[in-house]
Amino acid sequence: MPLTLPDRLSPGLPYPLGAHWDGLGINFALFSAHATRVELCLFSANGRKELCRLPLPECTDEIWHGYLPTGEPGLQYGYRVHGPYEPLHGHRFNPNKLLLDPYARQLSKPLQWGDGLFGYRLQSPRGDLSFDRRDSAPMMPKAVVVDDSFHWGDDRPPATPWARTVIYEAHLKGLSMQREDLLPHVRGTFAALADPGFVAHLQRLPPPPLELLPVQAFLQDRVLLQRGLRNYWGYNTLAYFAPEPAYLSGDQRNELKVAIRRLHAAGIEVLLDVVYNHTCEGNELGPTLSWRGIDNASYYRLMPDDARYYINDTGCGNTLDLAHPRVLQMVLDSLRYWVEVFHVDGFRFDLGSTLGREAHGFDPGAGFFDALLQDPVLTRVKLISEPWDLGPGGYQVGRHPPGFAEWNDQFRDTARRFWRGDDHQRGALAARLAGSADLFDHRHRKPWSSVNFITAHDGFTLADLVSYAGKHNEDNGEDNRDGTDDNASANWSPRGDIEGPTDDPAIRTTRASVQRALLTTLLLAHGTPMLTAGDEWGRTQHGNNNAYCQDNALSWLDWQAAASPEGQALTAYVAQLLAIRARLQAYAEPRFAHGHVTIAPDLPDLSWFDWHGPLNDEQWADPAGRTLVMRRAARTPSGAPQVTLLLLNAGEEAVDFLLPAPALAWRVLADSSQEIAGPGHGQTSGPAHNQPVGGPRVEGQHYVLGAHAAALLLAESVPGGHVEPTA
């Protein structure tokens, strides 16, 4: 039915914020504390023609609002906001610029770059103090009014316990762009997310929560497009409530809901990587797209001595002011929307230290944390923080409040250096293997609080970590200056001169051994492991450790490599490790182990050894220590003791380990030098978590572990009782 355009809006209500259809019409509500007038602009069905401008007739408590009778879902709209253009005082109102509703839940199209998107004249000698009068509407995406109803049936969150969680970090587009079994228009979209082939791949592992890089609508940076590149990762948010339009295979925004529904049915949780620390508008020289033109002085943190400039704790040009109640409300409303409307199971917060920074610095009791953790909806989902940023006191690993898990870069760096053979790593690695209690064991936090990872989207892939001594980011167009130089990587050639692929069998063998040892360390350490998609079969980015702008085969998952014999074997090994982890009691323990609790006579819950016996202070301090044994003991629900040994050998030669008492017999669950041990050996299909956990029995009290290798042994019996079988 064609829209009847009224002469004016009725007053409507100041709540809820955004545009909401009630079955009879649409209520519009927009926050702006400093505006003098707000106009609602309605557009034709294709978004090209502005049909009318209707002032929002009321302002209640700084919320501008109005009601459009007969309005229906599908209506395209934007705002023009009047007020002072005084950058020196923090105000950048320009009604010539069409502005996107911060609560927009669907976008009509991608943004088209042009100089008219800027509130100032780009070529003016006065810079951002000048004023641009061009209309930006033809270049801007329009907000689309939606109907959020969806038939969820009996959908229930899998609610995987934190102690049994293993995170699988992936890029939505990269997951399926090279899936030749999918139709071209489906690849790289939400529709491909729940494809049976991908779901089956995840189910080969004990189904891990799927953590997706940003899927909220984001901006393609002009400078990247001019270089023939694209913002692939998506950490440049344009709309906090809207799915990224490029990830839709058609015009059906329910694709993501369908995907989540099917993933839930397979027992797979869905977590979203979200960016609430900054927006895509950049610094004072950036475009005016939404928040800057709606109320710059309220939405952003500005320099206290010169409000023309932005506080840039994020390194992205601006910082959202979460100390402002309406900005905080926008973030919480957005999070709650994704949980209630899309049924997502949790969030990973980019640059989480920024979100917890108050006027005096980072505060675990910051308003954002307090508001989030008391929210009856949000406190029930998984919350993960990246606990650092570029601001003062930005490194805050271990200092977030209870209820949060945190990325632990100390685990990443220590594990990489230990397996590279660096000195002085044994003691640090022991702390990381035990769940980083030195960082997280306070305020009754749990071992799962430490999110352990070897790789992430940012940095080398696992295969590249053992194939390149340095980064190779030439394709990014920045003369290889971008990306970190501190990778703790090695190419494992005798003279260090062979970067990347090689046919040398000795080098290939060493690289494969170190890769499996790193995976074993990650998946058998205490804490919450995070796998980066593709590492389970050896994905490469050819040495690029900053592929944020590589929206191409360099970043997309290579499923042909996954199907190769080598890829299948490594995936099967990962599945075996995850199956082991899922069945061992120690990984489900709710408290950190410190060696103070006795499980059986002469058997504390945590003990450390060298290859030949207990470690003394001198041996702990030995810079050349390359071996380590972690013994964990716990009682199963039946009360039977369960004891494991994790043996690590980062040296160049095999080591004969003396297995510590009091166990009387041992069985090998995994040995990275042998790829797979036990009855699951060689299996390349089927749900690994349904396989029994077990392996060959150790004869005697010695075990020879190969170079660059890790192994896990299970005690068959200990004084005080027979060990309960794991399967």
C-alpha positions in Angstrom: 0.0 0.0 0.0 1.5 3.4 -1.0 2.5 5.6 1.9 0.2 8.6 2.6 2.4 11.5 3.4 1.1 13.7 6.2 1.7 17.4 6.7 3.1 16.8 10.1 3.8 14.1 12.6 1.8 13.5 15.8 3.8 13.8 19.1 4.4 10.0 19.6 6.5 8.8 22.5 10.1 9.2 23.6 10.6 5.5 24.1 11.8 3.2 22.7 14.6 4.9 20.8 14.7 4.2 17.1 11.9 3.5 14.6 9.3 1.1 15.8 6.2 -0.2 14.0 3.2 -0.9 16.2 0.9 -2.3 13.6 -0.8 1.0 12.9 2.1 3.4 12.4 5.7 4.1 13.3 7.1 5.9 16.3 10.4 7.7 15.8 12.7 8.7 18.7 16.2 10.2 18.6 18.5 11.4 21.3 20.2 14.7 20.9 21.0 17.0 23.8 22.3 20.0 21.9 20.1 20.0 18.7 17.7 22.9 18.0 15.6 21.0 15.5 15.3 17.5 14.1 13.8 16.6 10.7 12.7 13.1 9.7 13.3 12.5 6.0 11.3 9.9 4.2 12.4 8.3 0.9 11.0 6.4 -2.0 11.1 2.6 -2.0 14.4 2.6 -3.9 15.9 5.2 -1.5 16.8 7.6 -4.3 14.1 10.3 -3.9 13.5 12.3 -0.8 9.8 12.5 -0.4 9.4 14.9 2.5 10.9 16.4 5.6 8.8 16.3 8.7 10.1 17.9 12.0 9.9 15.7 15.0 7.3 17.8 17.0 8.3 17.0 20.6 11.5 16.8 22.7 11.2 15.1 26.1 14.3 14.8 28.3 16.5 15.4 25.2 14.7 12.7 23.2 13.1 14.1 20.0 10.1 12.1 18.9 7.1 11.9 16.6 4.6 9.4 15.2 3.8 8.6 11.6 0.3 7.1 11.1 0.0 4.4 8.4 3.8 3.9 8.2 4.8 0.3 7.6 7.9 -1.9 7.6 10.1 -1.3 4.6 9.9 2.5 4.9 13.3 4.2 4.3 14.3 7.2 6.4 17.1 9.3 7.7 17.5 12.5 9.8 18.7 16.0 9.4 19.7 17.6 12.7 20.0 21.4 13.2 22.2 23.1 15.7 25.4 25.1 16.0 28.4 24.3 13.8 31.1 25.1 16.4 33.9 22.6 16.2 35.9 24.5 18.8 33.1 23.8 21.3 32.5 20.3 20.2 29.4 20.9 18.0 29.3 19.8 14.4 25.6 20.0 13.3 25.1 20.3 9.6 21.5 19.7 8.3 22.8 19.3 4.8 24.0 15.9 5.8 21.6 13.0 5.9 22.2 11.1 9.1 21.7 7.4 9.9 19.6 6.6 12.9 22.0 5.1 15.6 19.2 2.6 16.2 18.8 1.6 12.5 18.0 -2.1 12.3 18.5 -2.5 8.5 20.4 -0.5 5.9 19.1 0.1 2.4 22.4 -0.1 0.6 26.2 0.3 1.0 27.5 3.8 1.4 28.9 5.5 -1.7 31.9 7.6 -1.0 32.0 11.3 -2.1 33.2 14.6 -0.7 29.7 15.6 0.2 29.7 13.1 3.1 32.0 15.5 5.1 30.6 18.3 7.2 33.3 20.6 6.1 34.9 21.5 2.8 37.7 19.0 2.2 39.8 21.5 0.2 39.3 24.5 2.4 42.4 26.0 4.1 40.3 26.2 7.2 39.9 22.4 7.3 37.2 21.1 9.5 36.4 24.6 10.7 34.8 25.2 7.3 31.2 24.3 6.5 30.0 22.2 3.6 26.5 22.8 2.2 26.2 19.8 -0.2 23.4 17.3 0.3 24.8 13.9 1.3 21.6 12.0 0.9 22.4 10.5 -2.6 25.5 8.8 -1.1 24.1 7.7 2.2 22.4 4.4 3.0 19.0 4.8 4.5 17.6 3.2 7.6 14.8 0.7 6.9 11.9 0.1 9.3 11.6 -3.6 10.1 9.3 -6.1 11.6 11.4 -8.3 13.9 8.9 -11.1 14.2 10.3 -14.6 13.5 9.1 -18.1 14.3 11.8 -19.5 16.5 9.9 -22.7 17.3 11.5 -24.5 20.3 14.9 -22.9 19.9 17.0 -23.1 23.0 20.5 -21.8 23.6 22.9 -24.7 23.9 24.2 -23.1 27.1 27.5 -24.8 27.0 29.1 -24.5 30.4 32.1 -22.2 30.5 34.3 -25.0 31.8 33.5 -27.1 28.8 33.8 -24.3 26.2 36.3 -24.2 23.3 35.9 -21.1 21.1 36.2 -21.3 17.3 37.0 -17.8 15.9 35.9 -17.3 12.3 35.1 -14.7 9.7 31.6 -15.1 8.3 32.5 -14.3 4.7 35.8 -16.2 4.8 34.1 -19.4 6.0 32.3 -20.1 2.7 33.8 -18.0 -0.1 35.7 -21.0 -1.4 33.0 -23.5 -0.9 32.5 -24.7 -4.5 29.5 -26.8 -3.4 27.5 -23.6 -2.6 25.8 -21.4 -5.2 27.9 -18.3 -5.9 25.3 -15.8 -4.4 25.2 -17.8 -1.2 29.0 -17.9 -0.5 30.2 -15.5 2.1 26.7 -14.8 3.5 24.6 -15.6 6.5 22.8 -18.2 4.5 26.0 -20.2 4.1 26.6 -20.2 7.9 24.3 -23.1 8.6 25.2 -25.1 5.5 25.2 -28.8 6.5 28.8 -29.2 5.3 30.1 -26.5 7.7 27.9 -27.7 10.6 29.3 -31.2 10.0 32.8 -29.9 10.2 32.2 -28.3 13.5 30.5 -31.4 14.8 33.6 -33.4 14.1 35.0 -31.4 17.0 33.1 -31.4 20.3 30.8 -28.5 19.0 32.6 -25.3 19.9 30.9 -21.9 20.3 31.3 -20.1 16.9 32.7 -16.6 17.5 32.2 -14.4 14.4 34.2 -11.4 13.5 32.0 -8.3 13.3 28.7 -8.8 11.5 27.2 -5.5 12.5 27.0 -3.2 9.5 30.4 -1.5 9.0 32.0 1.0 6.7 34.4 0.4 3.8 37.3 2.8 4.4 37.8 5.3 1.5 41.6 5.0 1.6 41.4 1.2 1.3 39.0 1.4 -1.6 41.3 3.9 -3.4 44.1 1.3 -3.1 42.0 -1.5 -4.5 41.5 -3.1 -1.0 38.6 -3.6 1.4 38.0 -3.6 5.1 37.7 -7.3 5.5 37.7 -7.7 9.3 34.9 -5.2 9.8 36.1 -3.3 13.0 34.6 0.0 11.7 31.0 0.0 12.8 28.3 2.0 11.0 25.2 0.6 12.6 25.1 -1.3 15.9 21.7 -2.8 15.4 21.8 -3.8 11.7 23.4 -6.9 10.1 26.1 -6.1 7.5 24.2 -5.8 4.2 27.0 -7.5 2.2 26.5 -10.6 4.2 22.9 -11.1 3.0 22.4 -13.4 0.0 19.2 -11.5 -0.8 16.8 -9.1 0.8 15.9 -11.5 3.6 17.4 -10.1 6.9 16.1 -13.3 8.7 19.0 -15.3 7.1 21.1 -14.8 10.3 18.2 -15.9 12.5 17.7 -19.1 10.4 21.4 -19.8 10.6 21.5 -19.4 14.4 18.4 -21.5 14.7 20.1 -24.3 12.8 23.4 -24.0 14.7 21.6 -24.1 18.0 19.8 -27.3 16.9 23.3 -28.8 16.3 24.4 -27.8 19.8 26.6 -24.9 18.6 26.5 -21.5 20.3 27.0 -18.2 18.3 29.1 -15.4 19.8 29.6 -12.0 18.1 32.8 -9.9 18.1 31.5 -6.3 18.7 33.1 -2.9 18.5 31.6 -0.4 20.9 34.9 1.5 21.6 34.8 3.7 18.5 32.7 4.3 15.4 33.5 4.5 11.7 33.4 8.4 11.7 37.1 8.7 12.6 38.7 11.9 13.9 37.8 15.5 13.3 38.6 15.0 9.6 36.3 12.1 9.2 32.8 12.0 7.5 29.5 13.1 9.1 27.4 9.9 8.9 25.4 9.6 12.1 26.6 10.3 15.7 28.9 13.3 14.8 26.0 15.1 13.2 23.4 14.1 15.8 25.2 15.2 18.9 29.0 15.1 18.6 29.6 16.5 22.1 27.5 13.8 23.7 28.5 10.7 21.8 32.3 11.2 21.7 35.0 11.8 24.3 36.6 15.1 23.3 39.8 16.7 24.5 39.0 18.7 27.7 41.2 21.6 26.7 40.2 21.7 23.0 36.8 20.1 22.1 37.7 20.3 18.4 39.8 17.2 18.8 38.9 13.7 19.9 40.4 11.5 22.6 41.8 8.6 20.6 42.4 5.7 23.0 41.4 3.3 20.3 43.8 4.2 17.6 40.8 4.6 15.2 40.3 8.3 15.5 37.6 8.6 18.1 36.3 7.0 21.3 32.7 6.6 22.3 31.8 8.3 25.6 30.3 5.4 27.6 30.2 7.6 30.6 27.2 9.4 29.0 24.0 7.7 30.0 22.4 7.8 26.5 25.6 6.4 24.9 25.7 3.7 27.5 22.0 3.0 26.8 22.7 2.7 23.1 25.3 0.1 23.7 23.2 -1.9 26.2 20.1 -1.7 23.9 22.2 -3.0 21.0 23.6 -5.9 23.0 20.2 -6.8 24.3 18.7 -6.6 20.8 21.1 -9.1 19.5 20.4 -11.5 22.3 16.6 -11.1 22.3 16.0 -10.7 18.6 18.8 -12.8 17.1 19.3 -15.3 20.0 23.1 -14.9 20.0 24.8 -16.5 23.0 27.5 -14.0 23.9 29.9 -11.3 22.9 33.6 -10.6 22.5 34.3 -6.9 23.2 37.0 -5.3 21.0 39.4 -3.1 23.0 37.6 -3.9 26.3 39.8 -1.6 28.3 38.3 1.4 26.5 34.9 0.3 27.7 36.0 0.3 31.3 37.9 3.6 31.2 36.5 6.3 33.5 37.9 9.9 33.9 40.5 8.6 36.4 41.5 5.6 34.2 40.5 2.0 33.8 38.1 0.8 36.5 36.8 -2.7 37.0 33.7 -1.0 38.5 33.2 1.3 35.5 29.6 2.1 34.6 29.7 -0.1 31.5 30.7 -3.1 33.5 28.2 -2.4 36.3 25.3 -1.9 33.9 26.2 -4.9 31.9 26.6 -7.3 34.8 23.3 -6.3 36.5 21.3 -6.6 33.3 18.9 -9.6 33.6 19.3 -10.5 29.9 23.0 -9.8 29.3 24.4 -11.3 32.5 23.2 -14.7 31.2 25.3 -14.8 28.1 29.0 -15.3 27.6 31.1 -12.1 27.9 34.7 -11.9 26.7 36.9 -8.9 26.7 40.0 -8.0 24.7 41.6 -6.4 27.7 43.9 -3.8 26.2 43.9 -0.6 24.1 46.2 2.2 23.2 45.1 4.6 25.9 46.9 5.3 29.2 47.0 2.2 31.4 45.4 0.3 28.5 46.9 -3.2 29.4 44.4 -4.7 31.8 44.7 -8.5 31.5 43.2 -10.1 34.6 41.7 -6.9 35.9 38.2 -7.2 34.5 35.3 -7.9 36.9 34.0 -11.4 37.7 31.6 -12.6 35.0 34.0 -11.8 32.1 36.5 -14.0 30.4 39.5 -12.3 28.9 41.9 -12.8 26.0 45.2 -13.8 27.5 48.0 -12.7 25.2 50.6 -13.9 27.8 49.5 -17.4 27.0 50.0 -16.8 23.3 53.5 -15.2 23.7 54.8 -17.7 26.2 53.7 -20.8 24.3 55.2 -19.4 21.1 58.5 -18.7 22.7 58.7 -21.9 24.6 58.2 -24.0 21.5 60.6 -21.8 19.5 63.2 -22.7 22.0 63.7 -19.4 23.7 65.4 -19.2 27.1 63.7 -18.5 30.4 60.2 -19.8 29.4 59.6 -22.9 31.5 58.3 -21.1 34.6 56.1 -18.7 32.6 54.7 -21.6 30.6 53.8 -23.5 33.8 51.7 -20.5 35.0 49.9 -20.4 31.7 49.2 -24.2 31.6 47.6 -23.9 35.0 45.1 -21.4 33.9 47.1 -18.2 34.6 46.1 -18.2 38.3 48.7 -15.4 38.8 46.5 -13.2 36.7 42.9 -14.4 37.3 42.7 -16.2 40.7 41.1 -13.4 42.7 37.5 -12.2 43.4 36.4 -15.8 43.1 37.0 -15.9 39.4 37.2 -19.2 37.6 39.9 -20.9 35.5 37.8 -20.4 32.4 38.4 -16.6 32.8 41.6 -17.0 30.8 40.9 -17.3 27.1 44.0 -19.0 25.8 45.1 -18.7 22.2 48.1 -19.3 20.0 46.7 -17.4 17.1 43.8 -15.1 16.3 42.4 -13.2 13.3 45.1 -10.6 14.0 48.6 -12.1 13.3 50.0 -15.2 11.8 48.0 -18.4 11.2 49.3 -21.4 13.0 50.9 -22.8 9.8 52.6 -19.5 9.1 53.8 -19.3 12.7 56.1 -22.3 12.0 56.9 -21.3 8.4 57.9 -17.7 8.5 60.5 -15.9 10.7 59.1 -12.5 9.7 56.0 -10.9 8.4 55.3 -10.6 4.6 52.6 -7.9 4.3 53.6 -6.4 1.0 50.1 -6.9 -0.5 48.7 -4.5 2.0 50.3 -1.6 0.2 52.2 -0.2 3.2 55.7 -1.3 2.3 55.5 -4.1 4.9 55.5 -1.5 7.7 52.1 -2.6 9.1 51.6 -5.5 11.5 53.7 -6.4 14.5 57.3 -7.4 14.1 57.3 -9.4 17.4 55.7 -12.7 16.2 57.9 -15.2 18.2 57.9 -17.3 15.1 60.5 -19.4 13.2 60.7 -20.9 9.8 62.7 -23.9 11.2 65.1 -24.1 8.3 68.7 -24.9 9.4 70.0 -21.4 8.5 66.7 -19.6 8.9 66.7 -18.6 5.3 63.7 -20.6 3.9 60.5 -18.6 4.3 57.2 -20.3 3.5 56.6 -23.5 1.5 59.5 -25.9 1.0 60.0 -29.5 -0.3 62.7 -30.2 2.3 61.3 -33.2 4.2 63.2 -32.5 7.4 61.9 -28.9 7.6 58.4 -30.0 6.8 58.6 -32.7 9.5 59.8 -30.2 12.1 57.2 -27.6 11.2 54.4 -30.2 11.5 55.8 -31.4 14.9 55.9 -27.8 16.3 52.4 -27.1 15.0 51.0 -30.2 16.7 52.8 -29.4 19.9 51.4 -25.9 19.9 47.9 -27.2 19.4 48.4 -29.8 22.2 49.6 -27.0 24.6 46.6 -24.9 23.7 43.9 -27.6 24.0 45.3 -29.3 27.1 46.1 -26.2 29.1 43.6 -25.0 31.7 41.4 -22.1 30.8 39.2 -21.6 27.8 41.0 -22.5 24.5 40.3 -20.5 21.3 41.0 -22.0 17.9 41.2 -19.8 14.9 39.3 -21.2 11.9 41.5 -23.1 9.6 44.3 -23.7 12.0 42.9 -27.2 12.5 44.0 -28.1 9.0 47.0 -25.8 8.6 45.6 -22.7 6.8 48.2 -20.3 5.5 48.1 -16.5 4.7 51.6 -16.8 3.1 53.2 -14.8 5.9 50.7 -11.9 6.1 50.2 -11.1 9.8 47.8 -8.2 9.3 45.3 -9.4 6.6 42.6 -6.9 7.7 42.3 -5.5 4.2 42.6 -8.8 2.2 39.1 -9.7 1.2 40.3 -12.4 -1.1 41.6 -16.0 -1.2 44.5 -15.0 1.0 42.1 -14.7 3.9 39.3 -17.0 2.9 39.3 -20.6 4.2 40.8 -23.1 1.7 38.5 -26.1 2.0 40.5 -28.0 -0.6 43.4 -27.9 1.8 41.1 -29.0 4.5 40.2 -32.1 2.5 43.8 -33.0 1.7 45.3 -35.9 3.6 47.5 -33.6 5.6 44.5 -31.4 6.4 42.3 -34.3 7.4 45.0 -35.8 9.6 45.6 -32.6 11.5 41.8 -32.0 11.9 41.5 -35.5 13.3 44.3 -34.8 15.8 42.6 -31.6 16.9 39.3 -33.5 17.3 41.1 -36.2 19.4 42.5 -33.6 21.7 39.1 -32.0 22.1 37.6 -35.3 22.9 40.2 -36.0 25.5 39.7 -32.5 27.1 35.9 -33.0 27.2 36.2 -36.2 29.2 38.9 -35.3 31.8 37.6 -34.1 35.1 40.5 -31.6 35.8 39.3 -29.4 32.9 35.9 -29.0 34.5 37.2 -28.1 38.0 35.6 -24.9 39.3 38.7 -23.7 41.1 42.3 -23.0 40.3 44.8 -25.7 41.4 47.8 -24.7 43.4 49.0 -28.0 44.7 47.5 -27.5 48.1 44.6 -30.0 47.8 45.4 -33.7 48.3 43.5 -36.1 46.0 45.1 -39.3 47.2 48.2 -40.1 49.4 51.2 -38.1 48.1 49.0 -36.9 45.3 48.3 -33.1 45.3 46.0 -31.6 42.7 48.9 -30.0 40.8 52.6 -30.9 40.6 55.5 -30.0 38.4 58.4 -32.1 37.2 61.4 -32.0 34.9 62.2 -35.0 32.7 63.9 -36.8 35.6 62.0 -35.8 38.7 60.6 -32.9 40.7 61.8 -29.3 39.9 63.8 -27.4 42.4 64.4 -23.7 42.5 67.6 -23.9 40.6 66.0 -26.0 37.9 63.1 -23.6 37.6 65.5 -20.8 37.0 67.6 -22.7 34.4 67.3 -20.5 31.3 67.9 -23.6 29.1 65.1 -25.7 30.5 63.2 -27.1 27.5 61.2 -29.9 29.2 58.3 -29.7 31.6 55.8 -32.1 33.1 52.4 -31.0 34.6 50.6 -33.6 36.7 47.0 -32.9 37.4 44.8 -34.9 39.8 41.1 -34.6 40.3 38.2 -36.7 41.6 35.5 -37.7 39.1 31.8 -37.4 40.2 32.0 -41.0 41.4 34.9 -40.1 43.7 37.5 -42.0 41.8 40.9 -40.2 41.3 41.9 -39.2 37.8 45.5 -38.4 37.1 47.1 -37.1 34.0 50.6 -36.1 32.9 51.3 -33.5 30.3 54.8 -34.0 29.0 56.5 -31.2 27.0 59.8 -31.4 25.1 60.8 -28.3 23.2 64.3 -29.5 22.6 66.0 -30.7 19.4 66.4 -34.3 20.6 64.0 -37.0 22.0 63.9 -37.2 25.8 63.4 -40.3 28.0 61.0 -39.0 30.7 60.9 -40.7 34.1 57.2 -40.9 34.9 56.5 -39.7 38.5 55.0 -41.7 41.3 52.5 -42.6 42.7 50.9 -43.9 39.5 51.4 -47.6 38.9 50.5 -47.8 35.2 50.0 -45.2 32.4 48.1 -45.1 29.1 49.0 -42.7 26.3 46.1 -40.5 25.3 47.9 -38.3 22.8 51.4 -37.8 21.5 52.0 -35.0 19.0 55.1 -36.7 17.7 52.9 -39.6 16.6 50.0 -37.3 15.4 47.2 -39.5 16.9 47.2 -42.2 19.6 44.4 -44.5 20.6 41.4 -46.1 18.8 40.5 -42.8 17.0 43.8 -43.1 14.9 43.3 -42.1 11.3 39.6 -41.3 11.6 38.7 -38.4 9.3 34.9 -38.3 9.7 32.3 -38.6 12.3 31.8 -36.9 15.6 35.1 -37.1 17.5 33.4 -36.4 20.8 31.7 -39.8 20.6 35.0 -41.6 20.2 36.5 -43.4 23.3 39.5 -41.8 24.9 42.4 -44.2 25.3 45.6 -45.4 23.8 48.6 -47.7 24.2 49.8 -48.7 27.6 53.2 -47.6 28.8 55.5 -50.4 29.8 57.5 -49.4 32.9 58.0 -46.0 34.3 59.8 -44.4 31.3 58.4 -42.7 28.3 60.5 -41.5 25.3 59.0 -38.3 23.8 60.3 -37.0 20.5 61.8 -33.6 19.8 59.4 -30.6 19.6 56.6 -32.7 21.0 53.9 -32.9 23.7 52.1 -36.0 25.1 49.3 -36.6 27.5 49.3 -39.7 29.7 46.5 -41.0 31.9 47.2 -43.0 35.1 45.4 -46.4 35.0 45.8 -46.9 38.8 47.0 -45.0 41.8 47.3 -45.8 45.5 43.9 -45.4 47.0 41.8 -46.7 44.1 41.5 -47.7 40.5 41.1 -44.8 38.1 37.7 -44.5 36.5 37.8 -45.1 32.8 37.3 -42.0 30.6 34.9 -43.7 28.1 
